[in-house]
Amino acid sequence: MTELQKTLASVERLEGLVLDLVDSVTSVWQDETVLVCFSFEPPLRKEPQALDHDWVVLDPLETKMTEEETEEAPCGRTQREREISRDFLQAQRWIRDLSPTIARMRTKCLARIELNEMKERLRGLKSVSLQEQDVLQAAVSELYTNGGQGTEDLQLLRQQALELERSATYGSKTVEQVLDLVVRFDAAQALFDTDVVPALDTSAAAAEEVREVEQRAASRMEAEFAAEQQLRDARRPAAELLAESERRLHSKRQAAEASQLLQENSRPWAAEVPRACAESTGRSCFS
């Protein structure tokens, strides 16, 4: 498959995709007038029938959304909206990938057109023999016949024509096909830029605004967390010193309380020993 055939197939796919996008964005966004919406359409409340007991059983299937209802939800990204976004990005990629090839083809076509015009100008010069089939060869022959002393216009035109001939690799029939292909690509790109991109600007701008708000909120939370962490790090040495001081004071208080309790418990015992000794011996144990 030649480059022309490959490019033609790609342009045809691009045309179909752009037309589908035009229809899609027209039906999804341009005709949408919902201001307040839910992620689903709430079902109407059904009045229960009169029953003899206190229990009322509702069908759980009546309160669930079907897959079709979920895809048709007016809020959030539905399946159809995801498909449109995917096709939009695909069209952008195709346009970006095809642009260099189309530009190269356009340059070759313009070179062929300018070369044909240059040949016509060479034919119009009286010094060039019209019987020659190849105009450039005729110009070369004329210059050679004149010993390289051709007119200045003839030399300039011949040089320009030779430069164009190196770029104009397409034949006359191929140029017509390539020009048609270039025009189709330009039309598809113009339709994409004028009908698809503006229709998506509102949604894209809204999504971008949401992303910016979320990013600002996330940045603010990160900054607050970093500030709190820095404050905690700054307070940690003082807090550790305070905690160590409190532990020491608590240990001292416990030691003092234990010593006091020991003294209080030993006083009755010291008073009872002399009395018990005197009663058993009839005299003081310390006399």
C-alpha positions in Angstrom: 0.0 0.0 0.0 1.4 3.3 -1.0 1.6 6.4 1.1 -1.3 8.0 -0.8 -3.5 4.9 -0.2 -2.7 4.8 3.5 -3.3 8.5 3.9 -6.6 8.2 2.0 -7.8 5.5 4.3 -6.9 7.5 7.4 -8.6 10.6 6.1 -11.8 8.6 5.4 -11.8 7.3 9.0 -11.2 10.8 10.2 -14.1 12.1 8.2 -16.5 9.5 9.6 -15.3 10.1 13.2 -15.7 13.9 12.9 -19.3 13.5 11.5 -20.2 11.1 14.3 -18.8 13.6 16.9 -20.8 16.5 15.4 -24.0 14.4 15.7 -23.1 13.3 19.2 -22.2 16.7 20.7 -25.3 18.2 19.1 -27.6 15.7 20.8 -25.8 15.4 24.1 -24.7 19.0 25.0 -26.2 21.6 22.8 -29.8 20.4 23.4 -29.2 19.8 27.2 -31.2 22.2 29.4 -31.2 20.4 32.7 -30.2 22.7 35.5 -30.8 20.6 38.6 -30.5 16.9 38.3 -29.9 13.7 40.2 -27.7 10.8 39.3 -30.9 8.9 38.6 -34.5 9.6 38.1 -36.2 8.8 41.5 -39.3 6.5 41.1 -42.6 7.7 42.3 -43.6 6.5 45.8 -46.2 3.8 45.7 -48.9 3.7 48.3 -49.0 0.4 50.1 -52.2 -1.6 50.1 -54.1 -2.0 53.3 -52.8 -5.1 55.1 -53.9 -6.9 58.3 -50.4 -7.0 59.7 -47.8 -4.3 60.4 -45.2 -5.4 57.8 -45.1 -3.9 54.3 -42.8 -5.7 51.8 -41.6 -3.7 48.8 -40.1 -5.2 45.7 -36.4 -4.5 45.9 -36.2 -4.5 42.1 -38.4 -1.5 42.0 -35.8 0.6 43.8 -32.8 -0.4 41.8 -31.5 1.3 38.6 -31.1 -0.6 35.5 -27.9 -0.5 33.5 -29.7 1.6 30.8 -30.9 4.1 33.4 -27.4 4.4 34.8 -26.0 5.0 31.3 -28.7 7.6 30.6 -28.0 9.5 33.9 -27.9 13.2 33.2 -25.3 13.9 35.9 -21.8 12.5 35.9 -20.0 10.8 33.1 -22.3 8.4 31.3 -21.2 5.7 29.0 -22.1 7.9 26.0 -20.1 10.8 27.3 -17.1 8.6 27.8 -17.4 7.4 24.3 -17.6 11.0 23.0 -14.5 11.9 25.0 -12.7 8.9 23.7 -13.7 9.7 20.1 -12.7 13.4 20.6 -9.2 12.4 21.7 -8.9 9.9 18.9 -9.8 12.6 16.3 -7.3 14.9 17.8 -4.6 12.2 17.6 -5.5 11.5 13.9 -5.4 15.1 13.0 -2.0 15.6 14.7 -0.6 12.4 13.1 -1.8 13.2 9.6 -0.8 16.9 9.6 2.9 16.3 8.7 2.0 13.9 5.9 -0.7 16.3 4.5 1.8 19.2 4.7 4.4 17.3 2.8 1.8 16.3 0.2 0.6 19.9 -0.1 4.2 21.1 -0.7 4.7 18.6 -3.5 1.5 19.5 -5.1 2.3 23.2 -5.0 5.7 22.5 -6.4 4.2 20.6 -9.3 1.7 23.5 -9.9 4.5 26.1 -9.8 6.7 23.9 -12.1 3.9 23.7 -14.7 3.5 27.5 -14.5 7.3 27.9 -14.9 7.3 25.7 -17.9 4.5 27.8 -19.5 6.6 30.9 -18.9 9.6 29.2 -20.5 7.5 28.4 -23.5 6.6 32.0 -23.7 10.2 33.1 -24.2 11.1 33.5 -27.9 14.5 32.1 -27.4 13.2 28.7 -26.5 12.2 26.4 -29.4 8.6 25.3 -29.1 9.3 22.2 -31.1 11.1 20.7 -28.1 8.9 18.3 -26.1 10.7 18.9 -22.8 10.7 22.6 -22.1 13.6 22.4 -19.6 15.7 20.5 -22.0 14.9 23.1 -24.6 16.1 25.8 -22.3 19.3 23.8 -21.7 19.8 23.4 -25.4 19.2 27.1 -26.0 21.8 28.0 -23.4 24.3 25.5 -24.8 23.7 26.8 -28.4 24.4 30.4 -27.2 27.6 29.3 -25.5 26.2 29.8 -22.1 25.3 33.4 -22.9 21.5 33.0 -22.6 19.3 35.8 -21.4 19.2 36.5 -17.7 15.5 35.7 -17.4 16.0 32.3 -19.1 18.8 31.4 -16.7 16.8 32.4 -13.7 13.6 30.6 -14.8 15.6 27.5 -15.6 17.3 27.5 -12.2 13.9 27.9 -10.4 12.3 25.2 -12.5 15.1 22.7 -11.7 14.6 23.4 -8.0 10.9 22.9 -8.3 11.3 19.7 -10.3 13.3 18.1 -7.5 10.4 18.8 -5.1 7.6 18.0 -7.6 7.7 14.2 -7.4 4.0 13.8 -8.2 2.8 13.4 -11.8 -0.1 15.4 -13.1 -2.7 12.6 -12.4 -1.3 12.0 -9.0 -1.5 15.7 -8.2 -5.2 15.7 -8.8 -5.8 12.8 -6.4 -3.5 14.3 -3.7 -5.1 17.7 -4.0 -8.5 16.1 -3.5 -7.2 14.3 -0.4 -5.7 17.5 1.0 -9.0 19.3 0.5 -10.9 16.6 2.3 -8.5 16.6 5.2 -8.8 20.4 5.5 -12.6 20.2 5.4 -12.6 17.5 8.2 -10.2 19.5 10.3 -12.3 22.7 9.8 -15.5 20.9 10.8 -13.8 19.5 13.9 -12.5 22.9 14.9 -15.8 24.8 14.3 -18.5 22.4 15.3 -16.9 19.9 17.7 -14.4 21.8 19.8 -16.7 24.8 20.6 -19.5 22.4 21.7 -17.1 20.7 24.1 -15.7 23.9 25.5 -18.4 24.3 28.1 -18.0 20.8 29.5 -14.2 21.0 29.2 -14.2 24.3 31.0 -16.5 23.0 33.7 -14.3 19.9 34.2 -11.2 22.1 34.3 -12.8 24.4 36.9 -13.6 21.4 39.0 -10.1 20.1 38.7 -8.7 23.4 39.7 -10.9 23.7 42.7 -9.9 20.1 43.8 -6.2 20.9 43.2 -6.5 24.1 45.3 -8.3 22.2 48.1 -5.7 19.5 48.0 -2.9 22.0 48.0 -4.4 23.8 50.9 -4.9 20.6 52.9 -1.3 19.6 52.2 -0.1 23.0 53.3 -2.1 22.9 56.5 -0.9 19.4 57.2 2.7 20.4 56.6 2.3 23.4 58.9 0.7 21.3 61.6 3.5 18.7 61.3 6.1 21.5 61.5 4.5 22.9 64.6 4.4 19.4 66.2 8.0 18.9 65.4 8.9 22.2 66.9 6.9 21.4 70.1 8.2 17.9 70.4 11.4 18.8 72.4 9.6 21.0 74.8 6.9 18.4 75.2 9.4 15.7 75.8 11.2 17.8 78.4 7.9 18.5 80.1 7.0 14.9 80.2 10.4 13.9 81.6 10.0 16.5 84.3 6.6 15.3 85.2 7.9 11.7 85.4 10.6 12.8 87.8 8.2 14.7 89.9 5.9 11.8 90.0 8.7 9.4 91.0 9.8 11.8 93.8 6.2 12.1 95.0 5.9 8.3 95.0 9.2 7.9 97.0 8.1 10.6 99.5 4.7 8.9 100.0 6.4 5.5 100.5 8.8 6.9 103.0 6.1 8.6 104.9 4.0 5.5 104.9 6.9 3.5 106.2 7.5 5.9 109.1 3.8 5.9 110.0 3.7 2.1 110.1 6.9 1.9 112.2 5.8 4.3 115.0 3.2 1.9 116.7 5.7 -1.0 116.6 8.4 1.1 118.3 6.0 2.1 121.2 4.8 -1.4 121.8 8.2 -3.0 122.1 9.2 -1.5 125.5 5.8 -2.1 127.0 5.8 -5.7 126.0 9.3 -6.3 127.3 8.4 -4.7 130.7 5.4 -6.8 131.1 7.3 -10.0 130.5 10.3 -9.3 132.7 8.9 -7.0 135.3 11.4 -4.4 134.5 12.3 -2.2 131.6 14.2 -3.8 128.8 16.3 -0.7 128.2 17.3 0.0 131.9 
